Amino acid sequence: MSTAIQSSSASAQAHASAFQTATSALADTGASDKDGQSTVAGNSLAHQAIDQILMATGDLSTVLSDLSANINSAAAEFEAADQAAAQIIS
């Protein structure tokens, strides 16, 4: 039993858009305010954690944006290969 492999630019675009939406949602999280006056134990650790979370969010946003672009690029290449194959066959 064989399975046909089919490319679908519409499906690729839908997935790429979903990743782009996630990227936008991460960007919309906003900035956190740090309490610079409090002397509560753990406050400096909280500042470090906030900084790490903001960096990780930025990194994840970059990865999702790149993934979206790569999906669109791969879909375009598959579409071009499909058209080239169709011309050879016909």
C-alpha positions, -999 to +999 in steps of 0.1 A: +000+000+000+015+033-010+007+068+002+007+097-021+027+127-010+009+160-017+020+195-011-006+221-001+003+257-001-030+266+016-022+242+044+013+255+047+001+291+048-024+282+075+003+267+097+027+295+090+000+320+100-006+301+132+030+305+142+030+341+132-001+346+155+018+330+183+048+353+176+025+383+178+010+371+211+044+368+226+053+403+215+020+416+231+029+403+266+042+437+275+070+447+299+072+439+336+079+465+362+105+457+387+103+469+423+135+487+429+126+499+464+116+467+481+140+449+504+119+417+505+140+385+504+141+371+469+135+404+452+168+404+434+161+368+423+128+379+410+145+406+390+169+380+375+139+357+367+120+385+350+151+393+328+155+356+319+119+352+310+120+383+288+151+370+270+135+335+266+103+351+252+123+371+227+143+340+217+111+320+213+095+347+193+124+347+169+123+309+165+085+310+158+090+338+133+118+319+115+097+287+115+068+306+099+092+319+072+107+285+067+073+269+062+064+294+036+097+290+018+094+252+018+059+254+005+070+277-023+098+253-033+074+223-033+050+243-054+078+250-079+089+214-079+053+203-085+049+227-115+082+215-130+072+179-126+038+186-142+055+202-172+078+173-177+049+148-175+026+167-199 
